[in-house]
Every structure is written in structure tokens, then in C-alpha cells.
């Protein structure tokens, strides 16, 4: 009798870990379909799926969701109305994607490596994480807070997938990795949604102030790019020596 119970538990737990993320995802989509107005829900689902397509990230998907208005249709006198999604709903929806993906990966990491495309991507990130001296190395000493910051700040490829891989690489426990990704995604998406909403509102009310903010953001972006390029060149010079 005990052997049957043990055998049953061995098969049940992996199946729960495999299918539960999909059940949660389905429940989440049904919940969004029920609470989001019909004009916006199609746009929301489209952007949630687009979040998986590089180089799109939360820093571009969330503002696109919040933005709305009238759009003239070329070669026609008609106007297409682009719905605007509530900033909080937009932020939590994208965070939900990160959370479900992270739950699937921390539970089914080895299985995910056998899935075409996903497996190759995981191996690529693992290789970068093991060999790169500047790209992910800062995460390891910070551990939990490093994963939170990594997922929170809109780096290229900083969502639930890469966050889960990094957590694995630095030896974090699955649940700690999952909680770090969840916290980082919720905080990061909420901040992006808040500032995107403020900036878009500023654009509609005061174009000159918007232009000034835009110029400042561009300058900061250029400075970050130059800093990363300088660090990369220094690392390359060290390797050449």
C-alpha cells in the first residue's frame, strides 16, 4: 500500500508542476477577459503575446498599451480608434506573464531545455552567464536582490525567462528565484506604467515640457550606452592581453 502511494506521488507532483502554470495562465486570461472592456481586451492580449518577441520588452509594450487615440486610416476618410488600457492593468498583465513563465521554468527547467528554440535560448544565456565578465556578473553577489533589480530594470531580455536562468546559474533555490522575479517584475512594470502615463499625459497637455523630458531621457540613454561600450572595450582589451 505504501509503495502504491509513493509511486502515485512520484508521478503526480511532476505533472502538477508541468500543467499548473498553464492552468494559472488560462485562469489569468479568463479573468482579464472578464474585467477589461471589450474594446481594450484584444489589444491587451496581443501585447501580452508580443512581449515574447525580441527586441520588444516591458519598456516598449507597456507604453504602447497605455497609449490610445484616433488614428487616420491611409487612403480612407475613416478614423480607427486605438483603445487605451488602464496603466495598472497593463503593468500587472505584463508582470503576470513574467510570473507564470518563471513558475514554469523554476519547476521544469530541465524539461524546458529539451524544447526546440527555448532550449537553445536557455543554453545561450547559460553560456553567456558562465563566460561573460560584465553582462550578468553583478547579479551573483547580490543574489535575491540582484535578480529583483535585473528583472525590475528594463535591460534587453530581462524578463522571467532570463531571470529564471540566472537564478539557476547562481545557485538560488527555485522558490527564492520565483519570488525575486515576481517582485522585480511587479515593481518594474508598475514604475514603467506610472512614468509612461505621466509622460504621455505631459505630451498631450504641454508639448515643450514633454520635449524637454524626452531630450533628457535620450541623453541619459546615450550616456548608459557609452558607459557599457567603454566597459566592454576594457574587458576586450584585458582578454587580448
C-alpha positions as CSV (number, residue, x, y, z in Angstrom):
1,X,0.0,0.0,0.0
2,X,2.8,2.4,0.9
3,X,4.6,1.6,-2.3
4,X,1.5,2.5,-4.3
5,X,1.2,5.8,-2.5
6,X,4.8,6.6,-3.1
7,X,4.5,5.7,-6.8
8,X,1.4,7.8,-7.2
9,X,3.1,10.8,-5.6
10,X,6.2,10.5,-7.8
11,X,4.0,10.7,-10.9
12,X,1.5,13.3,-9.6
13,X,3.9,16.0,-8.4
14,X,5.8,16.4,-11.7
15,X,2.5,16.5,-13.6
16,X,1.2,19.2,-11.3
17,X,4.4,21.2,-11.8
18,X,4.1,20.8,-15.6
19,X,0.4,21.7,-16.0
20,X,-0.3,24.1,-13.1
21,X,1.4,27.1,-14.8
22,X,-0.7,26.6,-17.9
23,X,-3.9,26.4,-15.7
24,X,-2.9,29.6,-13.9
25,X,-2.2,31.3,-17.3
26,X,-5.6,30.2,-18.6
27,X,-7.3,31.5,-15.4
28,X,-5.5,34.8,-15.7
29,X,-6.5,35.3,-19.3
30,X,-10.1,34.5,-18.4
31,X,-10.0,36.9,-15.5
32,X,-8.6,39.7,-17.8
33,X,-11.3,38.9,-20.4
34,X,-13.9,39.4,-17.7
35,X,-12.7,42.6,-16.2
36,X,-11.2,44.5,-19.2
37,X,-13.6,46.3,-21.5
38,X,-14.2,44.6,-24.9
39,X,-12.6,47.5,-26.8
40,X,-9.3,47.0,-25.0
41,X,-9.0,43.3,-24.2
42,X,-7.9,42.3,-27.8
43,X,-5.1,44.9,-27.7
44,X,-4.1,43.7,-24.3
45,X,-3.8,40.0,-25.3
46,X,-1.9,41.0,-28.4
47,X,0.6,43.0,-26.5
48,X,1.0,40.2,-23.9
49,X,1.9,37.7,-26.7
50,X,4.1,40.4,-28.3
51,X,6.1,40.6,-25.1
52,X,7.7,37.2,-26.1
53,X,9.1,38.7,-29.3
54,X,12.6,40.3,-29.2
55,X,13.5,43.1,-29.0
56,X,10.2,44.1,-27.6
57,X,10.3,44.5,-23.8
58,X,8.2,45.9,-20.9
59,X,9.7,49.3,-21.6
60,X,8.0,49.4,-25.1
61,X,5.0,47.1,-24.6
62,X,3.6,48.9,-21.6
63,X,3.6,52.4,-23.1
64,X,2.0,51.0,-26.3
65,X,-0.8,49.6,-24.2
66,X,-1.4,52.8,-22.3
67,X,-1.4,55.0,-25.4
68,X,-4.6,55.3,-27.3
69,X,-6.5,57.8,-29.5
70,X,-7.6,58.3,-33.1
71,X,-5.6,57.0,-36.0
72,X,-6.4,58.1,-39.6
73,X,-6.6,55.1,-42.0
74,X,-4.4,55.6,-45.1
75,X,-6.3,56.1,-48.3
76,X,-9.5,56.5,-46.5
77,X,-11.6,59.1,-44.7
78,X,-12.2,56.8,-41.8
79,X,-10.7,57.0,-38.3
80,X,-9.5,54.0,-36.3
81,X,-9.9,54.3,-32.6
82,X,-7.0,52.8,-30.7
83,X,-8.2,51.9,-27.2
84,X,-6.1,52.9,-24.1
85,X,-5.5,50.3,-21.4
86,X,-5.5,51.3,-17.7
87,X,-1.9,51.7,-16.6
88,X,-2.3,49.4,-13.6
89,X,-4.0,46.7,-15.6
90,X,-1.3,47.0,-18.3
91,X,1.5,46.7,-15.7
92,X,0.1,43.8,-13.8
93,X,-0.7,41.9,-17.1
94,X,2.9,42.0,-18.3
95,X,4.1,41.2,-14.8
96,X,1.7,38.2,-14.8
97,X,3.4,36.9,-18.0
98,X,6.8,37.1,-16.2
99,X,5.4,35.4,-13.1
100,X,3.8,32.4,-15.0
101,X,6.9,31.9,-17.2
102,X,9.1,32.0,-14.1
103,X,6.9,29.4,-12.3
104,X,7.1,27.1,-15.3
105,X,10.9,27.4,-15.6
106,X,11.8,27.0,-11.9
107,X,9.7,23.9,-11.8
108,X,10.5,22.4,-15.3
109,X,13.9,23.8,-16.1
110,X,15.5,20.6,-17.4
111,X,12.4,19.8,-19.4
112,X,12.4,23.4,-20.9
113,X,15.9,22.8,-22.2
114,X,14.6,20.0,-24.4
115,X,12.0,22.2,-26.0
116,X,13.1,23.5,-29.5
117,X,14.1,27.2,-29.7
118,X,13.5,27.6,-25.9
119,X,16.2,25.0,-25.1
120,X,18.7,26.7,-27.4
121,X,18.0,30.1,-25.9
122,X,18.5,28.8,-22.4
123,X,21.8,27.2,-23.4
124,X,22.9,30.5,-25.0
125,X,22.1,32.5,-21.8
126,X,23.8,29.9,-19.7
127,X,27.0,30.2,-21.8
128,X,26.9,34.0,-21.6
129,X,26.4,33.8,-17.8
130,X,29.3,31.5,-17.4
131,X,31.8,33.2,-19.7
132,X,30.9,36.9,-19.6
133,X,32.7,39.1,-17.1
134,X,30.4,42.1,-17.3
135,X,26.9,41.2,-18.6
136,X,25.5,39.2,-15.6
137,X,28.4,39.0,-13.2
138,X,26.9,41.8,-11.0
139,X,23.8,39.7,-10.2
140,X,25.7,36.9,-8.4
141,X,27.0,38.8,-5.3
142,X,23.5,40.4,-4.8
143,X,21.7,37.1,-5.3
144,X,18.0,37.7,-4.4
145,X,18.1,41.5,-4.8
146,X,20.3,41.1,-7.9
147,X,17.5,39.1,-9.6
148,X,14.9,41.6,-8.4
149,X,16.9,44.5,-9.9
150,X,17.7,42.6,-13.0
151,X,14.0,41.9,-13.7
152,X,12.9,45.3,-12.5
153,X,15.2,47.4,-14.7
154,X,14.3,47.1,-18.4
155,X,17.5,45.6,-19.7
156,X,17.4,43.7,-23.0
157,X,16.0,40.3,-22.2
158,X,15.4,41.0,-18.5
159,X,12.1,39.2,-18.1
160,X,11.1,36.0,-16.4
161,X,12.9,33.7,-18.8
162,X,16.4,35.1,-18.3
163,X,15.8,35.9,-14.6
164,X,14.9,32.2,-14.1
165,X,18.1,31.1,-15.9
166,X,20.3,33.5,-13.8
167,X,18.7,32.3,-10.6
168,X,19.7,28.7,-11.6
169,X,23.2,29.7,-12.5
170,X,24.0,31.5,-9.2
171,X,22.6,28.6,-7.2
172,X,19.4,30.1,-5.8
173,X,16.6,27.9,-4.6
174,X,13.6,27.8,-7.1
175,X,11.1,29.5,-4.8
176,X,13.6,32.3,-4.0
177,X,14.2,32.8,-7.7
178,X,10.4,32.8,-8.3
179,X,9.7,35.4,-5.6
180,X,12.6,37.6,-6.8
181,X,11.3,37.6,-10.3
182,X,7.7,38.2,-9.2
183,X,8.8,41.2,-7.0
184,X,11.1,42.6,-9.7
185,X,8.5,42.4,-12.4
186,X,5.6,43.9,-10.4
187,X,7.8,46.8,-9.2
188,X,9.4,47.4,-12.6
189,X,6.2,47.1,-14.7
190,X,4.4,49.4,-12.2
191,X,7.1,52.1,-12.4
192,X,7.2,51.9,-16.2
193,X,3.4,52.2,-16.4
194,X,3.4,55.2,-14.0
195,X,6.1,57.2,-15.8
196,X,4.7,56.2,-19.2
197,X,1.3,57.5,-18.2
198,X,2.8,60.8,-16.8
199,X,4.9,61.4,-19.9
200,X,2.0,60.6,-22.3
201,X,-0.2,63.0,-20.3
202,X,2.5,65.6,-20.4
203,X,2.7,65.2,-24.2
204,X,-1.0,65.9,-24.6
205,X,-1.0,68.9,-22.3
206,X,2.4,70.6,-22.7
207,X,4.5,69.6,-25.7
208,X,7.5,71.8,-24.7
209,X,7.8,70.1,-21.3
210,X,7.4,66.7,-23.0
211,X,10.2,67.6,-25.4
212,X,12.5,68.6,-22.6
213,X,11.8,65.3,-20.7
214,X,12.4,63.4,-23.9
215,X,15.7,65.1,-24.6
216,X,16.8,64.3,-21.0
217,X,15.9,60.6,-21.4
218,X,17.8,60.4,-24.7
219,X,20.9,62.0,-23.2
220,X,20.7,59.5,-20.2
221,X,20.3,56.6,-22.7
222,X,23.3,57.8,-24.7
223,X,25.4,58.0,-21.5
224,X,24.4,54.5,-20.5
225,X,25.2,53.2,-23.9
226,X,28.7,54.9,-23.9
227,X,29.4,53.5,-20.4
228,X,28.5,50.0,-21.5
229,X,30.6,50.3,-24.6
230,X,33.6,51.6,-22.6
231,X,33.3,48.7,-20.1
232,X,33.0,46.2,-23.0
233,X,36.1,47.6,-24.7
234,X,38.1,47.4,-21.5
235,X,37.2,43.8,-20.9
236,X,38.1,43.0,-24.5
237,X,41.5,44.7,-24.1
238,X,42.1,42.6,-20.9
239,X,41.3,39.4,-22.9
240,X,43.6,40.5,-25.7
241,X,46.4,40.9,-23.2
